[in-house]
């Protein structure tokens, strides 16, 4: 097997000390911001040329030990199998790569115990910061994060009991857009399909729906791990009540209810109008295509990543990240 080239080999070849090679290769500087050792440009170039010629590959583990940093982020989402979270994960990883970080991903499946386990596991792996989607009843996991002193940013959900850095969508405004859209399509008896989970993204949409619809507001609540039978029961009730408009609060229950209605012979977008939240390729199978609320997923990921990098940098500089609790609210659009 080929020999692993070390800085000792480079020092011997370049005719300099091991310490000098170390400082050139690691760009060491002192607390005053100046190089600890003065190295002429000619010597520096000779060392770098030897390193290239010998194909020197520094150990990332050794570098992390020297720097006291891992350059690893922890991202805890609800379900990356859902295109919503999968897209956010994609953009977060791209942003992390551009800034020299790798990412550990975890799914909670909306289980608060799994959320706590993932937080604990990522802390043990010494991640430098987190982007998280907290679960319902996820206070224990959040308290672990806060107590750890690690920088973190919450996305998709706001937590009134915790003042924490957050990047959110304006769900109330998005629901008002959805209602205007479905009414413009002629629907009059409008109902809503949501999750039974009491997470802020759902409750904000539901509260806005009730505010606009008043005493006529009716919302069906489906479990997170919904079954065909759950969706069939909603479809039966919708048909019994002769509902002509449905707003679905997420893409998974939207597809499930669409499938149930279609099986029962309903002409989607003719007998009943649908407006959904978040994209699904199923929406284009109907004519006219189903309108949906598009959340700005690339911007959510970008803002969350930039926020987190700012917190990490502030901590590295000795700043108090506990005082940074900004909430960024982004606007959704109707598609």
N, C-alpha and C positions, 0 to 999 in steps of 0.2 A: 504494500500500500504506500502511496506517496506520503512523504513526511509533512507534518503540519508545520508551516513556517511560523516562527515566533519573532518577537522583537529582538531577542538575543541574536538570531540569525541575521537580521537586518543590521544590527549594531556591528557585528563582526565584518559583514560585507562592506559596510559604509565606513568602517574605521572610526566609529564614535562610541560613546558610552550607551549602555542600555537605558539609563535615565533620560538621556537626550532624545533617543528614539521615542521613548514613552511620551515625552512632553510634545514632541512634534506630531505624533500620530493622534494624540488625544486633545491637541490644541489647548493644553493646560494654561490657565491664567490664574493669577492671584486674586485676593480679595479686593485689591485696588483696581482690578480690571486690566492689569498689564501682565505680559508674559512673565512667568516666574524666572525663566532662564532666557537670556538673550541668545538668539540663534540667527546666524547670518542667513540671508536668502539663499546663498550658494549651498550652505550645509543643509538647509531645509530641503532644497530641491534634490540634493544628492540622496538624502534619506528617502524621500518620496519616490524617487526614480527606482531605487533598490527595492522598495516595497512593491512597486508595480511589477518589476521584473521577476521578483520571486513569487508573485501572486499571493501576497500576504492577505489573509482574511481574518480580521479581528474577531475575537469571541464576543458575541453579544451578551452572554451571561457575565463574562468578566467586565465588560463595559458597564453593565447595569450595576454591578457591585461597586465599581469605582465611582460612578456618578450618584449612587444611592437612589436610582430611579428605574422603573420598569418600562415606561412608555407603553403601558397597557391600559385600556379603558374597559369598563364593564357596562354592558347595555342589557337591561332587563325589560323585556316587552311582554305583552299579553300572549300573542300567538303569531309567530312569523309565517305560519301557513296562510294567514289572512293577508291578502294583497296590500291592505292598509299598512300593517306593521312590517311586512316584507319589504315594501318600498322604502319606508323610513330606515330600516336596517341597512338597505343598499346605500342610501345616501350618507348615512352616518359613517359607514365603513369607508366610503370614498373620502369624506372629510378627514377622518382619522389618518388615513394613509398619506394624504397631502401634508399632514402635520407631523409625520413620523411616528404615528402610534399604530399598534395593532389592537384588535377588539375581541373580547370574550362576549358571546351572546348567550342569553338565557330566556326561556319562556316560562311564564307563571301559570298559564292556562287559568288565570283568574283565581288561583289558589293562594291565600295569604301565607300559609305555611311554606309553600314553595318559594314565594317571594322572599321570606326571611331566610330560607336555606340558601338561595342564590346570593343574597347580600352577604351572608356570612362566608360562603365559599369564595366569592370574589375578593372580599377583604383579606382572606387567608392567602390569596394569590397576589396580594399587594398591588391591586389595580390602583391607578393614580386618580381616577375619577369615574363617575357613573352618569349614565342617562337612564332614567327609570320611568316606567308606567306603573304606578302603585295599584295594588288590588283593592277591592272593597275589604274593609277590616284589615288593612295592611299596616296598621299603626306600629306594630312591633318591628317590622322591617324598616319603616321610616325612622323609628327611634334608633335602631342600630346604625343607620346611615349618618344621622345627625351626630350621634355620640362618637362615631369614628373620626370625625373631623376631616373626612375626605370630601373634596369638591363633588357636587352632584347637581343635576338639573332634572326636574320632573317635566314630562311632556304629556299632552293629551288630557290631563286631569288636574283640577285644582283641589287643594286640600285645605278647607277653612281652618282646621285644627292645627295646621302647621304653616308657618310663614316661611316658604322655601322658594328658591329660584325656579321659575316655571315658564314653559312655552306652550301656549294654548290656542285653540281656535275659538272664535266668537260663535258659539253654538246657538245662542238665542237669535242672533241676526240670521244665521243660516236657516233656522226653522222658519223664520218669517219669509225668507226667500222661497223656501219650499212650498209654503202655503199659498203665496201669491202665484206661484207657477201652476199648482194643481187647480186652483180656482180659475185661472186663465184658460185652462183646458176644458172647463165646463163642469168640473166636479162640484157637487153641492153637499152630499152626505159623506163627509170626510172623517176618517178615523186614522189612528196611528198604531204602528207595531213597533215595540221596543223590547229591550231586555229587562228581565226582572232584577238584574243587578242594580244596586244603588250607587253607581259611579257617576261622577260629575258630568261626564260627556252625555250620558243618557238623561240624567235629571234636568240638566240645563235645557236640553231639547224638549223634554216633556213639559217643563214649566212654561216655556215659550208657546208651545202648542196649546196648553190650557189657557194661557193669557189671551191668545187670539180667538180661540174657539168658544171660550166662556162655558156656559152650562152644557153645551153640546159636545164638549170634549170627551172622547172615549179612547182609551189606550189599552191595547193587548200587550201583556208581558210574557215573553218567552224566556226559558232558561238558557244560560250560556251554552251548554251542551244540548242544544235542542234536537228533537227527533222528528221524523216524518209525521208521527202522530200529533205532536205539538203543533206543527204547521197546519195539518189537516183540520184540527179543532178550530183554529183561527179562521181558516178558509170557510168552514161550515157556518160559523157565526156571521162572517162578512156577507155571505150569500143570503142567510136568513134575514138579515137586517137590510138587504138591498143597498149596501154601501156602494157608492160609485167613485170613491177616491180613497187611496191609502198612502200614507207617508210612512216609510220604513226607516228606522233610526240607525240602521247599519246594514252593510251589504250581505252579511250571512243570513240574518232573518229575512231580508228582502228576497234573496234567491229561494229560500225554503218556502216562503208563502207564495211566490210566483209559481213555483213547481206544483204546489198543492192546488192552486186555483186552476192552473192549466189542465191538470189531471181531471178536474171536475167539469171541463168543457167551457170555462170562462174565456171570452175573447179579451185578452189583455189589451189595454189601451183603447178598447171600444166599450165593452161592458163596464169596465172599471179602469180608472186612471191610476197610475203609480208614480210617485216621486220618491227616490231613495237617497240615502246618505252613503257616500263613498262609491267608488267605481266597481262595476262587475261587467265582464264581457257579455254576460247574459242580456244586459239591457239593450244591446243592439239587435237582438233576435226578433224584436217586436217592431211593429210599424203603427204609429211613429215610435222611434226609439224612446226608451224610458229616460226622462230627465233625472239628474241626480246632483247632489251637493258635492262639489269637489273641494276637499280640504287641501291646502297648499303644502303637500308632503315634502317636496324638496326644501322649501323655505323653513318648515318646522325642523327638519334635520339640520340644516345649515345654522339656523339661529341657536339651536340647542348646542351644537358642537362649538360654535364660536363662543357662546356663553361659558361652556365648560372649560375651554382652553384659557379663557380670561381668568376664571377662578383658579385654575391650576397655576397659572403664571403669578397671580396675586399671592397664592400660598407660598410659592417658591421664593418670592420677594419678602416673605415674612408678614404679609398683610392679613387682616382679619376677614376671612371669607364668610364668617357667620353674619356679617353686617350686610352682605349683598343678597338681597331678596327680591329682585326685580321680577315682575311678571310681564311677559311679552305676549300680546294677543294679536293673532293674525286673522284675516278675513277670508272666509270661504266664498266660492263662486258657484253659480248654478250652471250646469252643463246639460 
